[in-house]
Amino acid sequence: WIKKNNFDLAQCHFLEHEIGENLGEFYKTNLEQAFALCENSKCSYGCVHGISIYILDSKEDPDYSIEICKLVKDNVIRYQCYHGIGHAIVHIYGEDFGKATAICRKLGDRSELCFDGVVHEIIIQKEYKFSTPEVLFEECKNAPDERIRETCYLGVGLYLPYFKDRNFSLAAQECYSIQGDDKKFCIMGIGMSSSINENM
């Protein structure tokens, strides 16, 4: 269905967010079932992220969201649930890196999964506001610490090809405009995007 309608990864992922939020609402008394229905996601687990958005939106309690994710038995879905919390933070609280950092760090050694979700949600929102790579690079440059900055550039690289009509060479050229070693994270993101695109 996705290929038939010529959806790209970003559009498909965003659609799955909507599906996940609706699954969360429908299965709110059995969220384990909602997560199970997302196991065959074809769009980078956007469905799982949507459920995470629903959970935080309905309770506005990050600690509750984290505990729900910890209860998910499947490792991949559980990690994507943590990533989804990052999406949910921006979806609900806006682009407050300070608040995002405080919530994500509650996940300890899994906090990077949450940071990654924060960055992806910011990129998705800005892309649909007709942003530019330069604007996104500036967001990364101003990130509050090194870990978030690196994750930010990786996330921008993941979505850059969709600013360039899926031309990965042109996307890579944008990465080379980044000063210093951070450009390598942007290039890594493009590599991940290429791999995901081939497997859709």
Salt bridges, closest charged atoms under 4 A:
GLU25 OE2 - LYS28 NZ 3.39
ASP63 OD1 - LYS106 NZ 3.00
GLU67 OE2 - LYS70 NZ 3.60
GLU95 OE2 - LYS126 NZ 3.75
GLU112 OE1 - ARG147 NE 3.57
ASP116 OD2 - HIS83 ND1 3.41
ASP116 OD1 - HIS120 NE2 3.41
GLU121 OE1 - HIS17 ND1 3.92
GLU121 OE1 - HIS87 ND1 2.77
GLU139 OE2 - LYS126 NZ 3.27
ASP145 OD2 - ARG105 NH2 2.46
GLU174 OE2 - LYS164 NZ 2.83
ASP182 OD2 - ARG149 NE 2.85
